[in-house]
């Protein structure tokens, strides 16, 4: 979990084996090194709240929060993936058309591992939109921005080519700048494409892909390893995008690999039915979704949400792009 998720009302269960990785940032660069602490849950949480760093906690051998109910037959086969329209932009990035519709956002009180900021409410997405089939990769980021800020590259990955790994170590502000720079490329301007981050509602709607369960593939975390790189199978690093199974709308890595920035300021949900919500009008934190290579199963659920300072950079956070369908000529 991430230190900024520190509401006092949240009573987190202890992992059976906890590995803490503390990354120290200064002047936008990683200055200090990784070190590992084998600690129990409460000790680590106290440490995290006292340090002026961005820390992370994972379970490396399972957690009491993980939902063990269900059977593997809940897992969705690739034959169930809908063949939705896709576009490929000038840098080779694929985006899939997400159909408008309504869904119940948040999680039921009976869902194991939920938090009290996941109040269920009905949301209508009134317009189709496009969403990246995968998270933005290091190769795509470097092609647009001319630099690769990612921690997981070169000697830190298998082989020297990390171009297909998700970009990490990017702030919300970095992600917004990427959207603007990509939108300003001549071929993108000619095509009328203006990129942005998805809203939190758009993100969860796409992640669920019509499902109402804890994960896009069912209630049980038993099949999570088929869909996600998480603490149990990641070998403590990111992995190339699109290697796991897609959800029903053809989106990869919506669970795990890296957390993904959303456009919203973090805030409480409206209990009433809403259309096209964009989050709080103001705030101090932006929303991230989806879990990462560092997290146990419960932190990769469809409804899980975290709040992070928009200037923070982390080796567990990346992003994927959205594109309004109205911005694309017929």
WOCOR-V711482 format. One record per residue. N is the residue number from 1. RES is the residue in one letter. PHI is phi in whole degrees, -180 to 180 (none if undefined). Layout:
n/res/phi
N/RES/PHI
N/RES/PHI
This chain:
n/res/phi
1/X/none
2/X/-111
3/X/-61
4/X/-69
5/X/-88
6/X/-124
7/X/-56
8/X/-64
9/X/-73
10/X/-91
11/X/-103
12/X/-83
13/X/-80
14/X/-81
15/X/-69
16/X/-71
17/X/-148
18/X/-110
19/X/-120
20/X/-100
21/X/-121
22/X/-109
23/X/-111
24/X/-99
25/X/-113
26/X/-148
27/X/52
28/X/78
29/X/-120
30/X/-79
31/X/-101
32/X/-115
33/X/-80
34/X/-97
35/X/-141
36/X/-118
37/X/-127
38/X/-97
39/X/-137
40/X/-87
41/X/-56
42/X/-67
43/X/-64
44/X/-65
45/X/-63
46/X/-63
47/X/-63
48/X/-63
49/X/-73
50/X/-95
51/X/-95
52/X/-94
53/X/-145
54/X/-107
55/X/-102
56/X/-140
57/X/-134
58/X/-132
59/X/-101
60/X/-104
61/X/-145
62/X/102
63/X/-139
64/X/-68
65/X/-79
66/X/-65
67/X/-76
68/X/-100
69/X/-74
70/X/94
71/X/-131
72/X/-67
73/X/-68
74/X/-67
75/X/-62
76/X/-82
77/X/-83
78/X/-64
79/X/-69
80/X/-89
81/X/-72
82/X/-73
83/X/-90
84/X/-86
85/X/-60
86/X/-131
87/X/-127
88/X/-124
89/X/-89
90/X/-71
91/X/-106
92/X/85
93/X/-80
94/X/-98
95/X/-128
96/X/-109
97/X/-77
98/X/-95
99/X/-74
100/X/-61
101/X/168
102/X/-126
103/X/-156
104/X/-96
105/X/-88
106/X/98
107/X/-132
108/X/-70
109/X/-62
110/X/-81
111/X/-73
112/X/-67
113/X/88
114/X/-74
115/X/-122
116/X/-78
117/X/-96
118/X/-109
119/X/-54
120/X/-72
121/X/-160
122/X/-84
123/X/-125
124/X/-108
125/X/-99
126/X/-85
127/X/-134
128/X/-62
129/X/-153
130/X/-102
131/X/-138
132/X/-56
133/X/-62
134/X/-131
135/X/-66
136/X/-60
137/X/-90
138/X/-64
139/X/-63
140/X/-66
141/X/-63
142/X/-67
143/X/-63
144/X/-87
145/X/-99
146/X/80
147/X/-150
148/X/-128
149/X/-82
150/X/-65
151/X/-74
152/X/-87
153/X/-152
154/X/55
155/X/-70
156/X/-91
157/X/-126
158/X/-72
159/X/82
160/X/-98
161/X/-95
162/X/-108
163/X/-62
164/X/-96
165/X/-78
166/X/-66
167/X/-65
168/X/-132
169/X/62
170/X/-120
171/X/-82
172/X/-60
173/X/-63
174/X/-62
175/X/-64
176/X/-64
177/X/-65
178/X/-61
179/X/-57
180/X/-66
181/X/-66
182/X/-64
183/X/-63
184/X/-86
185/X/-63
186/X/-51
187/X/-68
188/X/-73
189/X/-64
190/X/-62
191/X/-82
192/X/73
193/X/-97
194/X/-120
195/X/-90
196/X/-157
197/X/-85
198/X/-70
199/X/-70
200/X/-62
201/X/-66
202/X/-62
203/X/-63
204/X/-67
205/X/-58
206/X/-70
207/X/-62
208/X/-68
209/X/50
210/X/93
211/X/-83
212/X/-123
213/X/-96
214/X/-61
215/X/-123
216/X/-66
217/X/-107
218/X/148
219/X/-80
220/X/-87
221/X/-84
222/X/-59
223/X/-99
224/X/-57
225/X/-62
226/X/-77
227/X/-115
228/X/-144
229/X/-94
230/X/-136
231/X/-59
232/X/-82
233/X/-135
234/X/-84
235/X/58
236/X/59
237/X/-162
238/X/-73
239/X/-140
240/X/-53
241/X/-68
242/X/76
243/X/-84
244/X/-95
245/X/-71
246/X/-84
247/X/-80
248/X/-66
249/X/-107
250/X/80
251/X/-100
252/X/-104
253/X/61
254/X/-69
255/X/-105
256/X/78
257/X/71
258/X/-136
259/X/-61
260/X/-123
261/X/-65
262/X/-113
263/X/-76
264/X/-72
265/X/-71
266/X/-71
267/X/-168
268/X/-72
269/X/-78
270/X/-80
271/X/-73
272/X/-87
273/X/-67
274/X/-136
275/X/-118
276/X/48
277/X/-66
278/X/-122
279/X/88
280/X/-66
281/X/-70
282/X/-153
283/X/172
284/X/-113
285/X/-128
286/X/-101
287/X/-93
288/X/-123
289/X/-138
290/X/103
291/X/80
292/X/-148
293/X/-59
294/X/-94
295/X/-100
296/X/-80
297/X/-58
298/X/-62
299/X/-88
300/X/-115
301/X/-69
302/X/-62
303/X/-96
304/X/-65
305/X/-141
306/X/-127
307/X/-120
308/X/-141
309/X/-59
310/X/-65
311/X/-92
312/X/-73
313/X/-118
314/X/-149
315/X/-76
316/X/-113
317/X/-122
318/X/-137
319/X/-168
320/X/-132
321/X/-96
322/X/-119
323/X/-152
324/X/-70
325/X/-65
326/X/-68
327/X/-86
328/X/-113
329/X/-58
330/X/-70
